Amino acid sequence: MERYAHVTGWGMAVPERVLTNADLARTVDTTDEWIVSHTGIRERRIAGRETTASLSIEAARAALESADLSPRQLDLIIVATSTPEHVFPSTACLVQDALGAANAGAFDLSAACSGFVYAVSLAANGIRAGMHQNVLVIGAETLSRVTNWKDRGTCILFGDGAGAFVLQASATPGGVLASLLRADGSGGDALIIPAGGSHTPTTFDTVRANQHCIAMDGREVYRFATRVMASATREVVQDAGLTLDDIALIVPHQANRRIIDSAARALNLPEDRFVLNIDKYGNTSAASIPMALCEAVQAGRVRPNDHLVLIGFGGGLTWAATVIQWNVTRKPEVSAWRRIGRRAVYGLSKVRSAVRRGLRRVEGALPNEEAVNGNGQHPPEKSG
Ligand SMILES: CC(C)(COP(=O)(O)OP(=O)(O)OC[C@H]1O[C@@H](n2cnc3c(N)ncnc32)[C@H](O)[C@@H]1OP(=O)(O)O)[C@@H](O)C(=O)NCCC(=O)NCCS
């Protein structure tokens, strides 16, 4: 049986706190007029108590609810992020635990602003190959935590949020039709967090020098982004056996409105063919595409059988595009009881997590017959 990977659920989450351009103009030398005319951004959301994991979990629960899927039915969770909760464990593992997705594997994917499209492509390939049935793909960021709030060239751009999509296997043709993943590491230093990794570990000096914050060559990134957005869109549409006329909506990474306008001109497409919400959220990196698509769906802009292009670009340098045939015709009516039941399961996830932790301790204290011999010693290595 031919297998296809369909989007069946979606959800998003943003922090409560809104930071407007006027707010920023009180702390750095900028104006609302400059920011709007150069980027299209009017405000962004900034995490307070929220974290990359908490936003991911909120978006994931909404996506599972709209797919009418229990977390136990998930077999893979991918979180695309450049601002993970920790270096390790992965944010995806924290999401897995909080959801109670007991049968899922989980990992983070690092491809900066292209991460969500990379993740959708991997998820769809796993589904089509027969390895996965139900995959949760999340793009989530708290870029405000790695923003240099004294640098007016970058601090005006970024914001926080998360978007989540459920992809499911189906025998119905459609879903993710084609994908394109690309990278050019020679441009890595154009968009970088210089310190905190293996190359430049954290020291007092790196912290004092703001080297744990985003450093960007804005013009270089701008030139790269305008170049790849149009070419990758053309290429992936062709790979899907379609033409640009078949595409109902393009959901681009929300980096700068001028980049999107320039791609629209290069592709000779009207602006209303592009989904834009950069004015409200700024650049939320891996979260921007799922958040934009989520809002487009909620606004009724996506109709059954529409062909969509998702196109991401950013640090790495990376870029990626995918074509999706939107086959969702109607959402199932989820009964109130089922909804209450699911909330109760989420409520119990902390208990479940604590029980598992306890069980692991007990297991660890018990002698393991395979690894330990009768004297309680580890068996000697076999020689010869
Ligand atoms: C960052 C970006 C908006 C800057 O716009 P730009 O038109 O390239 O601006 P420049 O950096 O050339 O600076 C032009 C002038 O505006 C000034 N400027 C920069 N940021 C400013 C701000 N927030 N407010 C007011 N003036 C500002 C500069 O200092 C410069 O002044 P000068 O001419 O006196 O030296 C633009 O380069 C960009 O969007 N790049 C892509 C960034 C991106 O998308 N990154 C993420 C990719 S995933």
The ligand as a MOL file (V3000), in Angstrom:
LIG
                    3D

  0  0  0     0  0            999 V3000
M  V30 BEGIN CTAB
M  V30 COUNTS 48 50 0 0 0
M  V30 BEGIN ATOM
M  V30 1 C 18.5790 44.0110 9.9810 0
M  V30 2 C 18.0220 44.7920 8.7990 0
M  V30 3 C 16.5550 45.1010 9.0690 0
M  V30 4 C 18.7680 46.1080 8.7090 0
M  V30 5 O 18.2300 46.8690 7.6340 0
M  V30 6 P 19.2230 47.5640 6.5880 0
M  V30 7 O 18.3950 48.3590 5.6950 0
M  V30 8 O 20.0760 46.4810 6.0080 0
M  V30 9 O 20.0310 48.4860 7.5510 0
M  V30 10 P 21.6150 48.6230 7.6630 0
M  V30 11 O 22.1570 47.5650 8.5470 0
M  V30 12 O 22.1950 48.7740 6.2900 0
M  V30 13 O 21.6970 50.0030 8.3880 0
M  V30 14 C 21.2160 51.2090 7.7840 0
M  V30 15 C 21.2820 52.2990 8.8230 0
M  V30 16 O 20.2240 52.0910 9.7750 0
M  V30 17 C 20.7890 52.0620 11.0720 0
M  V30 18 N 20.0110 51.1300 11.8920 0
M  V30 19 C 20.2010 49.8080 12.0650 0
M  V30 20 N 19.2770 49.3210 12.9060 0
M  V30 21 C 18.4930 50.3770 13.2520 0
M  V30 22 C 17.3810 50.5060 14.0950 0
M  V30 23 N 16.8520 49.4780 14.7520 0
M  V30 24 N 16.8140 51.7340 14.2100 0
M  V30 25 C 17.3030 52.8070 13.5520 0
M  V30 26 N 18.3730 52.7420 12.7610 0
M  V30 27 C 18.9670 51.5400 12.6090 0
M  V30 28 C 22.2140 51.6100 10.8800 0
M  V30 29 O 23.0210 51.9930 11.9620 0
M  V30 30 C 22.5770 52.3050 9.6250 0
M  V30 31 O 22.8880 53.6400 9.9250 0
M  V30 32 P 24.0800 54.3980 9.1550 0
M  V30 33 O 23.6680 54.4050 7.7040 0
M  V30 34 O 24.1090 55.7320 9.8000 0
M  V30 35 O 25.2960 53.5760 9.4010 0
M  V30 36 C 18.1650 44.0140 7.4620 0
M  V30 37 O 19.5220 43.9650 7.0930 0
M  V30 38 C 17.6310 42.6300 7.5350 0
M  V30 39 O 16.4510 42.4370 7.7440 0
M  V30 40 N 18.4650 41.6230 7.2980 0
M  V30 41 C 18.0540 40.2630 7.3540 0
M  V30 42 C 17.9510 39.8870 8.7950 0
M  V30 43 C 17.2600 38.5900 8.9830 0
M  V30 44 O 16.2630 38.3570 8.3840 0
M  V30 45 N 17.8080 37.7720 9.8850 0
M  V30 46 C 17.2560 36.5560 10.2510 0
M  V30 47 C 17.2860 35.6110 9.0980 0
M  V30 48 S 16.5620 34.1420 9.5680 0
M  V30 END ATOM
M  V30 BEGIN BOND
M  V30 1 1 1 2
M  V30 2 1 2 3
M  V30 3 1 2 4
M  V30 4 1 2 36
M  V30 5 1 4 5
M  V30 6 1 5 6
M  V30 7 2 6 7
M  V30 8 1 6 8
M  V30 9 1 6 9
M  V30 10 1 9 10
M  V30 11 2 10 11
M  V30 12 1 10 12
M  V30 13 1 10 13
M  V30 14 1 13 14
M  V30 15 1 14 15
M  V30 16 1 15 16
M  V30 17 1 15 30
M  V30 18 1 16 17
M  V30 19 1 17 18
M  V30 20 1 17 28
M  V30 21 1 18 19
M  V30 22 1 18 27
M  V30 23 2 19 20
M  V30 24 1 20 21
M  V30 25 1 21 22
M  V30 26 2 21 27
M  V30 27 1 22 23
M  V30 28 2 22 24
M  V30 29 1 24 25
M  V30 30 2 25 26
M  V30 31 1 26 27
M  V30 32 1 28 29
M  V30 33 1 28 30
M  V30 34 1 30 31
M  V30 35 1 31 32
M  V30 36 2 32 33
M  V30 37 1 32 34
M  V30 38 1 32 35
M  V30 39 1 36 37
M  V30 40 1 36 38
M  V30 41 2 38 39
M  V30 42 1 38 40
M  V30 43 1 40 41
M  V30 44 1 41 42
M  V30 45 1 42 43
M  V30 46 2 43 44
M  V30 47 1 43 45
M  V30 48 1 45 46
M  V30 49 1 46 47
M  V30 50 1 47 48
M  V30 END BOND
M  V30 END CTAB
M  END
